[in-house]
Amino acid sequence: MKMVEGVWHRPWEVTMEVRRIQILKDGLEVAIVHTLREGNKLADFMANIVFSFAGTDSICYNDFQDLPSEAKTILNMDKNQIPNLRIRKFQNGDFAQD
């Protein structure tokens, strides 16, 4: 979000993608908003799947039943408005909820 808005310096590796987003966004009423990691859980999961299959045939999910079970779980939790909580375990064994 901050890179697209020009607030943060963007690394050269993503310069073309960020510029493409800026061009697409010009002349449109577009709002780019920050999403917490918990709200982006499905996108992160699917991105990891894509990276794990890099260089192989394409991956295609045509309907809900084709999705991996973890993706279905994440979608169902979101549909049922069950919050995703980030829980960290400290070295001393205690837990903390962010």
N, CA, C and O atoms as a MOPAC input file, in Angstrom:
PM7 MOZYME 1SCF
protein

 N      0.82600 1    -1.17700 1     0.00000 1
 C      0.00000 1     0.00000 1     0.00000 1
 C      0.87500 1     1.24700 1     0.00000 1
 O      0.66800 1     2.16100 1    -0.79800 1
 N      1.85400 1     1.27800 1     0.90100 1
 C      2.71300 1     2.46100 1     1.00500 1
 C      3.60000 1     2.62700 1    -0.22600 1
 O      3.93100 1     3.75100 1    -0.60500 1
 N      3.98700 1     1.51100 1    -0.85400 1
 C      4.79400 1     1.59400 1    -2.08000 1
 C      3.97600 1     2.16200 1    -3.22900 1
 O      4.46600 1     3.00000 1    -3.98700 1
 N      2.73500 1     1.71300 1    -3.36300 1
 C      1.87600 1     2.19700 1    -4.44400 1
 C      1.58500 1     3.67600 1    -4.25800 1
 O      1.51400 1     4.41900 1    -5.23700 1
 N      1.41700 1     4.11600 1    -3.01700 1
 C      1.14600 1     5.51800 1    -2.73400 1
 C      2.39100 1     6.38800 1    -2.85300 1
 O      2.29400 1     7.61500 1    -2.84200 1
 N      3.55700 1     5.76200 1    -2.96500 1
 C      4.80000 1     6.51500 1    -3.09400 1
 C      5.40100 1     6.96500 1    -1.78200 1
 O      6.34600 1     7.75300 1    -1.76900 1
 N      4.85800 1     6.47000 1    -0.66600 1
 C      5.37000 1     6.83900 1     0.65300 1
 C      6.65700 1     6.08500 1     0.96000 1
 O      7.60900 1     6.65800 1     1.48800 1
 N      6.68000 1     4.80300 1     0.62800 1
 C      7.85300 1     3.97100 1     0.87500 1
 C      8.64000 1     3.79000 1    -0.40900 1
 O      8.07500 1     3.75700 1    -1.50300 1
 N      9.95500 1     3.67200 1    -0.26100 1
 C     10.81300 1     3.33500 1    -1.39700 1
 C     10.50400 1     1.90200 1    -1.80800 1
 O     10.33800 1     1.02900 1    -0.95700 1
 N     10.42900 1     1.66700 1    -3.09000 1
 C     10.16600 1     0.30300 1    -3.54500 1
 C     11.46000 1    -0.32900 1    -4.06400 1
 O     12.22400 1     0.30800 1    -4.78900 1
 N     11.69500 1    -1.58100 1    -3.68800 1
 C     12.87500 1    -2.27100 1    -4.20700 1
 C     12.77300 1    -2.44400 1    -5.72500 1
 O     11.67200 1    -2.53700 1    -6.26800 1
 N     13.91100 1    -2.48600 1    -6.40200 1
 C     13.90400 1    -2.60200 1    -7.86400 1
 C     13.17100 1    -3.84000 1    -8.34200 1
 O     12.64100 1    -3.84700 1    -9.45400 1
 N     13.12600 1    -4.90800 1    -7.51500 1
 C     12.48000 1    -6.15100 1    -7.93500 1
 C     10.98300 1    -5.98300 1    -8.20800 1
 O     10.41200 1    -6.72200 1    -9.01000 1
 N     10.34900 1    -5.01900 1    -7.54800 1
 C      8.90000 1    -4.84600 1    -7.71300 1
 C      8.52800 1    -3.53700 1    -8.40000 1
 O      7.35000 1    -3.18700 1    -8.47700 1
 N      9.52500 1    -2.81500 1    -8.89800 1
 C      9.26400 1    -1.50600 1    -9.50500 1
 C      8.26300 1    -1.59200 1   -10.65000 1
 O      7.33600 1    -0.78500 1   -10.71300 1
 N      8.42900 1    -2.55000 1   -11.55500 1
 C      7.52500 1    -2.64800 1   -12.70800 1
 C      6.10000 1    -2.98000 1   -12.27300 1
 O      5.14100 1    -2.42400 1   -12.80900 1
 N      5.95800 1    -3.88600 1   -11.30400 1
 C      4.61400 1    -4.25500 1   -10.84500 1
 C      3.91500 1    -3.08500 1   -10.16700 1
 O      2.73300 1    -2.83600 1   -10.40200 1
 N      4.65600 1    -2.36700 1    -9.32300 1
 C      4.06500 1    -1.21800 1    -8.62500 1
 C      3.67900 1    -0.14400 1    -9.63500 1
 O      2.60400 1     0.44800 1    -9.53100 1
 N      4.53600 1     0.10800 1   -10.59700 1
 C      4.22200 1     1.11500 1   -11.62100 1
 C      2.98400 1     0.70900 1   -12.41300 1
 O      2.14600 1     1.55400 1   -12.72700 1
 N      2.86200 1    -0.58600 1   -12.73800 1
 C      1.68900 1    -1.08400 1   -13.46500 1
 C      0.41100 1    -0.84200 1   -12.65200 1
 O     -0.61400 1    -0.43900 1   -13.20100 1
 N      0.48300 1    -1.08900 1   -11.35300 1
 C     -0.67000 1    -0.84800 1   -10.47200 1
 C     -1.01900 1     0.63600 1   -10.47700 1
 O     -2.19400 1     0.99700 1   -10.55600 1
 N     -0.00700 1     1.49600 1   -10.39100 1
 C     -0.25400 1     2.94200 1   -10.39500 1
 C     -0.92800 1     3.39300 1   -11.69400 1
 O     -1.83400 1     4.22500 1   -11.66600 1
 N     -0.48800 1     2.84700 1   -12.82900 1
 C     -1.08100 1     3.20500 1   -14.12100 1
 C     -2.53000 1     2.73600 1   -14.19100 1
 O     -3.39900 1     3.47800 1   -14.64800 1
 N     -2.80000 1     1.50000 1   -13.73700 1
 C     -4.16400 1     0.98000 1   -13.74600 1
 C     -5.08200 1     1.81400 1   -12.85600 1
 O     -6.26100 1     1.99800 1   -13.16000 1
 N     -4.53900 1     2.30300 1   -11.77900 1
 C     -5.31800 1     3.03600 1   -10.78800 1
 C     -5.60500 1     4.47800 1   -11.21300 1
 O     -6.58200 1     5.07100 1   -10.75400 1
 N     -4.76300 1     5.05200 1   -12.08800 1
 C     -4.95000 1     6.43600 1   -12.55100 1
 C     -6.30400 1     6.60300 1   -13.23600 1
 O     -6.67900 1     5.79200 1   -14.08300 1
 N     -7.01500 1     7.62600 1   -12.87900 1
 C     -8.29700 1     7.92400 1   -13.48900 1
 C     -9.46100 1     7.13100 1   -12.92800 1
 O    -10.59800 1     7.31100 1   -13.36200 1
 N     -9.19600 1     6.26000 1   -11.97200 1
 C    -10.26400 1     5.48200 1   -11.34900 1
 C    -10.39600 1     5.86700 1    -9.88100 1
 O     -9.44900 1     6.35700 1    -9.26700 1
 N    -11.55900 1     5.64200 1    -9.34100 1
 C    -11.73900 1     5.84100 1    -7.90300 1
 C    -11.37800 1     4.54200 1    -7.20600 1
 O    -12.21200 1     3.64900 1    -7.05700 1
 N    -10.13200 1     4.44800 1    -6.78200 1
 C     -9.61600 1     3.23300 1    -6.17700 1
 C     -9.07000 1     3.57300 1    -4.80200 1
 O     -8.35200 1     4.55900 1    -4.63600 1
 N     -9.40700 1     2.76200 1    -3.83100 1
 C     -8.85700 1     2.92000 1    -2.48400 1
 C     -8.05400 1     1.67400 1    -2.15400 1
 O     -8.57600 1     0.56000 1    -2.19300 1
 N     -6.80100 1     1.86400 1    -1.83200 1
 C     -5.95900 1     0.75500 1    -1.40300 1
 C     -5.85400 1     0.85700 1     0.10300 1
 O     -5.41000 1     1.87400 1     0.63600 1
 N     -6.26400 1    -0.20000 1     0.79100 1
 C     -6.27300 1    -0.17900 1     2.25100 1
 C     -5.40600 1    -1.30200 1     2.80500 1
 O     -5.21400 1    -2.33700 1     2.16700 1
 N     -4.90000 1    -1.07600 1     3.98100 1
 C     -4.06400 1    -2.06900 1     4.65600 1
 C     -4.94100 1    -3.17400 1     5.22400 1
 O     -5.99700 1    -2.90500 1     5.79700 1
 N     -4.50200 1    -4.41600 1     5.06500 1
 C     -5.19900 1    -5.55900 1     5.63600 1
 C     -4.26000 1    -6.27400 1     6.58800 1
 O     -3.11400 1    -6.55600 1     6.23800 1
 N     -4.73100 1    -6.56500 1     7.77500 1
 C     -3.91600 1    -7.29800 1     8.72800 1
 C     -3.64900 1    -8.70700 1     8.21900 1
 O     -4.41600 1    -9.24400 1     7.42000 1
 N     -2.57700 1    -9.29100 1     8.67900 1
 C     -2.19100 1   -10.63300 1     8.24400 1
 C     -3.33100 1   -11.63100 1     8.40300 1
 O     -3.53000 1   -12.48500 1     7.53900 1
 N     -4.07100 1   -11.53300 1     9.48300 1
 C     -5.16100 1   -12.47500 1     9.73200 1
 C     -6.24700 1   -12.36000 1     8.67400 1
 O     -6.88100 1   -13.35700 1     8.32800 1
 N     -6.46900 1   -11.16600 1     8.16000 1
 C     -7.48400 1   -10.95400 1     7.13600 1
 C     -7.02600 1   -11.37500 1     5.75600 1
 O     -7.82500 1   -11.42300 1     4.82100 1
 N     -5.76000 1   -11.67600 1     5.62100 1
 C     -5.18400 1   -12.03500 1     4.33600 1
 C     -4.73600 1   -13.49600 1     4.31400 1
 O     -3.92800 1   -13.89300 1     3.47400 1
 N     -5.25900 1   -14.27700 1     5.22800 1
 C     -4.79200 1   -15.64200 1     5.42100 1
 C     -4.97000 1   -16.51000 1     4.17500 1
 O     -4.06400 1   -17.26400 1     3.82000 1
 N     -6.10900 1   -16.41800 1     3.51600 1
 C     -6.34300 1   -17.24400 1     2.32700 1
 C     -5.40500 1   -16.84000 1     1.19200 1
 O     -4.84800 1   -17.70500 1     0.51600 1
 N     -5.22500 1   -15.55000 1     0.97800 1
 C     -4.32200 1   -15.09100 1    -0.08300 1
 C     -2.89900 1   -15.56300 1     0.19000 1
 O     -2.20800 1   -15.99000 1    -0.73500 1
 N     -2.45000 1   -15.49400 1     1.43400 1
 C     -1.11600 1   -15.98000 1     1.78600 1
 C     -0.99600 1   -17.47900 1     1.53300 1
 O      0.00800 1   -17.94600 1     0.99400 1
 N     -2.01300 1   -18.22100 1     1.92100 1
 C     -2.01000 1   -19.66800 1     1.72100 1
 C     -1.92100 1   -20.00800 1     0.23600 1
 O     -1.11500 1   -20.84700 1    -0.16600 1
 N     -2.75500 1   -19.35100 1    -0.58000 1
 C     -2.76400 1   -19.63800 1    -2.01200 1
 C     -1.45800 1   -19.20100 1    -2.67800 1
 O     -0.98000 1   -19.87600 1    -3.59000 1
 N     -0.87900 1   -18.09200 1    -2.24200 1
 C      0.40800 1   -17.65200 1    -2.79400 1
 C      1.49000 1   -18.67900 1    -2.50000 1
 O      2.33100 1   -18.95200 1    -3.35600 1
 N      1.48000 1   -19.25300 1    -1.30200 1
 C      2.45700 1   -20.28100 1    -0.96400 1
 C      2.29200 1   -21.52200 1    -1.83800 1
 O      3.28000 1   -22.15800 1    -2.20300 1
 N      1.06100 1   -21.86600 1    -2.17200 1
 C      0.82400 1   -23.00500 1    -3.07100 1
 C      1.42500 1   -22.71100 1    -4.44200 1
 O      2.09500 1   -23.56000 1    -5.03000 1
 N      1.18200 1   -21.51400 1    -4.94000 1
 C      1.70600 1   -21.14600 1    -6.26000 1
 C      3.22900 1   -21.21900 1    -6.26200 1
 O      3.81700 1   -21.74000 1    -7.20900 1
 N      3.87400 1   -20.70900 1    -5.22200 1
 C      5.33500 1   -20.74500 1    -5.16700 1
 C      5.85500 1   -22.17100 1    -5.05000 1
 O      6.92600 1   -22.47500 1    -5.57400 1
 N      5.12900 1   -23.04000 1    -4.38300 1
 C      5.59200 1   -24.41800 1    -4.24100 1
 C      5.49500 1   -25.19400 1    -5.56000 1
 O      6.17800 1   -26.20300 1    -5.73300 1
 N      4.65100 1   -24.73000 1    -6.48900 1
 C      4.50700 1   -25.37700 1    -7.79000 1
 C      5.22200 1   -24.61700 1    -8.90300 1
 O      5.00800 1   -24.90200 1   -10.08100 1
 N      6.07300 1   -23.65000 1    -8.54200 1
 C      6.75400 1   -22.82600 1    -9.54300 1
 C      7.52400 1   -23.70200 1   -10.52000 1
 O      8.23800 1   -24.62400 1   -10.12300 1
 N      7.36800 1   -23.40300 1   -11.78900 1
 C      8.07800 1   -24.14300 1   -12.82600 1
 C      7.38000 1   -25.39500 1   -13.29900 1
 O      7.87900 1   -26.08100 1   -14.19200 1
 N      6.22900 1   -25.71000 1   -12.71500 1
 C      5.48600 1   -26.89900 1   -13.14200 1
 C      4.24400 1   -26.45000 1   -13.91100 1
 O      4.09000 1   -25.27100 1   -14.23000 1
 N      3.37700 1   -27.38900 1   -14.19900 1
 C      2.14100 1   -27.05200 1   -14.90500 1
 C      1.31700 1   -26.05700 1   -14.09900 1
 O      1.55000 1   -25.86400 1   -12.90600 1
 N      0.36500 1   -25.43900 1   -14.75400 1
 C     -0.48800 1   -24.46600 1   -14.08400 1
 C     -1.39600 1   -25.15200 1   -13.05500 1
 O     -1.68100 1   -26.34600 1   -13.13900 1
 N     -1.82800 1   -24.36500 1   -12.10400 1
 C     -2.72100 1   -24.84000 1   -11.05300 1
 C     -4.07700 1   -24.19100 1   -11.29400 1
 O     -4.15900 1   -22.98100 1   -11.50200 1
 N     -5.12400 1   -24.97800 1   -11.26800 1
 C     -6.44900 1   -24.43100 1   -11.52300 1
 C     -7.45200 1   -25.06600 1   -10.56600 1
 O     -7.56600 1   -26.28900 1   -10.48700 1
 N     -8.17400 1   -24.21800 1    -9.84300 1
 C     -9.26000 1   -24.66800 1    -8.97300 1
 C    -10.54800 1   -24.10300 1    -9.54900 1
 O    -10.74500 1   -22.88800 1    -9.55600 1
 N    -11.41700 1   -24.96500 1   -10.02800 1
 C    -12.64100 1   -24.51600 1   -10.67700 1
 C    -13.80200 1   -24.32000 1    -9.72100 1
 O    -14.73100 1   -23.57200 1   -10.02700 1
 N    -13.76900 1   -24.97400 1    -8.57400 1
 C    -14.83600 1   -24.78200 1    -7.59800 1
 C    -14.30900 1   -25.08800 1    -6.19400 1
 O    -13.16700 1   -25.51000 1    -6.01100 1
 N    -15.15600 1   -24.86700 1    -5.24400 1
 C    -14.79700 1   -25.01700 1    -3.83400 1
 C    -14.24100 1   -26.40200 1    -3.53500 1
 O    -13.27000 1   -26.52700 1    -2.78900 1
 N    -14.83200 1   -27.42800 1    -4.09700 1
 C    -14.42100 1   -28.80500 1    -3.80700 1
 C    -13.00800 1   -29.10900 1    -4.29300 1
 O    -12.35500 1   -30.00800 1    -3.76200 1
 N    -12.52600 1   -28.37200 1    -5.29400 1
 C    -11.17400 1   -28.58700 1    -5.81600 1
 C    -10.08800 1   -28.02400 1    -4.89900 1
 O     -8.92800 1   -28.42600 1    -4.99200 1
 N    -10.45400 1   -27.10800 1    -4.02800 1
 C     -9.46200 1   -26.45300 1    -3.17200 1
 C     -8.84900 1   -27.42600 1    -2.16800 1
 O     -9.49500 1   -28.39600 1    -1.77000 1
 N     -7.60600 1   -27.17400 1    -1.75600 1
 C     -7.02000 1   -27.97200 1    -0.67100 1
 C     -7.84700 1   -27.80200 1     0.60400 1
 O     -8.49600 1   -26.77400 1     0.79300 1
 N     -7.82200 1   -28.79800 1     1.46700 1
 C     -8.66900 1   -28.76600 1     2.66300 1
 C     -8.38600 1   -27.55400 1     3.55100 1
 O     -9.31200 1   -26.99800 1     4.14200 1
 N     -7.12200 1   -27.13700 1     3.65300 1
 C     -6.81700 1   -25.96900 1     4.48800 1
 C     -7.44200 1   -24.70000 1     3.91900 1
 O     -7.90900 1   -23.84900 1     4.67600 1
 N     -7.45600 1   -24.56300 1     2.59500 1
 C     -8.08600 1   -23.40500 1     1.96100 1
 C     -9.59000 1   -23.40800 1     2.22700 1
 O    -10.18000 1   -22.36200 1     2.49500 1
 N    -10.21000 1   -24.59500 1     2.15300 1
 C    -11.65400 1   -24.69500 1     2.43900 1
 C    -11.93900 1   -24.30700 1     3.88500 1
 O    -12.93000 1   -23.63400 1     4.17100 1
 N    -11.06800 1   -24.73300 1     4.79100 1
 C    -11.24500 1   -24.38400 1     6.20900 1
 C    -11.17900 1   -22.87400 1     6.41000 1
 O    -12.01200 1   -22.29900 1     7.11100 1
 N    -10.18200 1   -22.22800 1     5.79000 1
 C    -10.03000 1   -20.77900 1     5.91200 1
 C    -11.26200 1   -20.07100 1     5.35700 1
 O    -11.77400 1   -19.14300 1     5.98300 1
 N    -11.74400 1   -20.50000 1     4.18500 1
 C    -12.93900 1   -19.89100 1     3.59500 1
 C    -14.17000 1   -20.07100 1     4.46800 1
 O    -14.94400 1   -19.13300 1     4.65500 1
 N    -14.35400 1   -21.27000 1     5.00100 1
 C    -15.51100 1   -21.51400 1     5.86000 1
 C    -15.44400 1   -20.69300 1     7.14600 1
 O    -16.46400 1   -20.19400 1     7.62100 1
 N    -14.25300 1   -20.55500 1     7.70300 1
 C    -14.11400 1   -19.72300 1     8.90600 1
 C    -14.47900 1   -18.27000 1     8.59800 1
 O    -15.15100 1   -17.61100 1     9.39200 1
 N    -14.03400 1   -17.77800 1     7.44600 1
 C    -14.35500 1   -16.40900 1     7.05600 1
 C    -15.85500 1   -16.25900 1     6.80500 1
 O    -16.46500 1   -15.28300 1     7.24000 1
 N    -16.43800 1   -17.21100 1     6.11400 1
 C    -17.88000 1   -17.18200 1     5.82200 1
 C    -18.70700 1   -17.15900 1     7.10800 1
 O    -19.72400 1   -16.47100 1     7.19200 1
 N    -18.25800 1   -17.91800 1     8.10100 1
 C    -18.96900 1   -17.99000 1     9.38200 1
 C    -18.52200 1   -16.92000 1    10.37200 1
 O    -18.91300 1   -16.94200 1    11.53900 1
 N    -17.70600 1   -15.99000 1     9.90200 1
 C    -17.21900 1   -14.85400 1    10.68900 1
 C    -16.49600 1   -15.30000 1    11.96000 1
 O    -16.63000 1   -14.68100 1    13.01600 1
 N    -15.73200 1   -16.38000 1    11.83800 1
 C    -14.90500 1   -16.85000 1    12.95000 1
 C    -13.56600 1   -16.14200 1    12.82600 1
 O    -12.90500 1   -16.26200 1    11.79500 1
 N    -13.15000 1   -15.41100 1    13.84600 1
 C    -11.91400 1   -14.62900 1    13.72500 1
 C    -10.67200 1   -15.51400 1    13.65200 1
 O    -10.62400 1   -16.59200 1    14.24400 1
 N     -9.67800 1   -15.04100 1    12.92200 1
 C     -8.36800 1   -15.67100 1    12.88400 1
 C     -7.50500 1   -14.97400 1    13.92000 1
 O     -7.26200 1   -13.77200 1    13.81800 1
 N     -7.04900 1   -15.70300 1    14.89600 1
 C     -6.22900 1   -15.12500 1    15.94200 1
 C     -4.77600 1   -15.54000 1    15.75100 1
 O     -4.48100 1   -16.69500 1    15.44400 1
 N     -3.88700 1   -14.59300 1    15.93300 1
 C     -2.46300 1   -14.89800 1    15.87600 1
 C     -1.99500 1   -15.13700 1    17.30400 1
 O     -2.06100 1   -14.24100 1    18.14500 1
 N     -1.52600 1   -16.33900 1    17.56900 1
 C     -1.06700 1   -16.69800 1    18.91100 1
 C      0.40900 1   -17.04200 1    18.82000 1
 O      0.82200 1   -17.88600 1    18.02400 1
 N      1.19600 1   -16.36900 1    19.65400 1
 C      2.63500 1   -16.60800 1    19.66200 1
 C      3.02600 1   -17.36300 1    20.91400 1
 O      2.47000 1   -17.13700 1    21.98800 1
 N      3.97800 1   -18.25300 1    20.77000 1
 C      4.50000 1   -18.98800 1    21.90800 1
 C      5.89000 1   -18.44000 1    22.20600 1
 O      6.76000 1   -18.42500 1    21.33500 1
 N      6.09100 1   -17.99500 1    23.43000 1
 C      7.38400 1   -17.45600 1    23.83800 1
 C      8.34200 1   -18.58600 1    24.18700 1
 O      7.92400 1   -19.72400 1    24.40600 1
 N      9.63000 1   -18.26000 1    24.23500 1
 C     10.64100 1   -19.27200 1    24.52400 1
 C     10.42300 1   -19.91600 1    25.89000 1
 O     10.79000 1   -21.07400 1    26.09000 1
 N      9.83300 1   -19.18300 1    26.83100 1
 C      9.59900 1   -19.76500 1    28.15500 1
 C      8.34300 1   -20.63500 1    28.20900 1
 O      7.98900 1   -21.15200 1    29.26800 1
 N      7.66300 1   -20.79700 1    27.05700 1
 C      6.50400 1   -21.66900 1    26.99000 1
 C      5.18900 1   -20.95300 1    27.16200 1
 O      4.13800 1   -21.55200 1    26.93600 1
 N      5.20600 1   -19.67100 1    27.56100 1
 C      3.96000 1   -18.91100 1    27.70900 1
 C      3.40000 1   -18.53900 1    26.34800 1
 O      4.12900 1   -18.51200 1    25.35700 1
 N      2.11500 1   -18.25500 1    26.29900 1
 C      1.45600 1   -17.86200 1    25.06200 1
 C      0.99000 1   -16.42600 1    25.18100 1
 O      0.71500 1   -15.93700 1    26.27700 1
 N      0.90100 1   -15.74600 1    24.03100 1
 C      0.37800 1   -14.38300 1    23.98400 1
 C     -0.52200 1   -14.26700 1    22.77200 1
 O     -0.24000 1   -14.84600 1    21.72300 1
 N     -1.58800 1   -13.52900 1    22.91200 1
 C     -2.49900 1   -13.28400 1    21.80000 1
 C     -2.29000 1   -11.85700 1    21.35000 1
 O     -2.34000 1   -10.93200 1    22.16100 1
 N     -2.05400 1   -11.66800 1    20.04900 1
 C     -1.87100 1   -10.30700 1    19.50900 1
 C     -3.19400 1    -9.64000 1    19.31000 1
 O     -3.24700 1    -8.49400 1    18.86400 1

